Each structure stands twice: as C-alpha cells, then as structure tokens.
Amino acid sequence: MSTRLNITISDDLNNEIDKAAAESETNKSEIFRKALTLYLAMYEGRKKGRKVGLVDPETQKLETEIIGL
C-alpha cells in the first residue's frame, strides 16, 4: 500500500530537485523518498546523541556537521 502526498515547495527548490533528478537519472518521487528516509535516519541518530554530517572518505574526519534539521 502507498500514500500520495501533496506538498508546496519554492520554485528555487523545485529547480534544484529537477536538476538533481536529471543528473542522477531518477525522478522527483525517488528523490523525496530518499530525502525522507535520510531525514528519519538523521532524526533517530540525533535522538541517540549522534552527529550527522559529511565525512571525508580519506581521513574519516567529519568535515561538515549538519545541524538545525
């Protein structure tokens, strides 16, 4: 079973999503599914006191911490 959602986003965000979809050869729905999955993983990790961010693959150092989500 699945649920359809309707959302309103800015034109700028829509353009960025269109660009990402084209570059990754996917569609907006798949981008939103992945984004929501990532958000929920981040939410659960933060509840456990973990940091969320981007790690340099060579040094394994947290380069960018994502806050405020």
URTARA-V844900 format. One line per field, one symbol per residue. phi: phi as a letter, one per 30 degrees, with the letter a starting at -180 (. if undefined). A space follows every 10 residues. Layout:
# URTARA-V844900
phi->???
This chain:
# URTARA-V844900
phi->.bbcccbcbd dddedddedd dddchbbded dddddddddd ddeddddcid cbaccdddci cddbdcbic
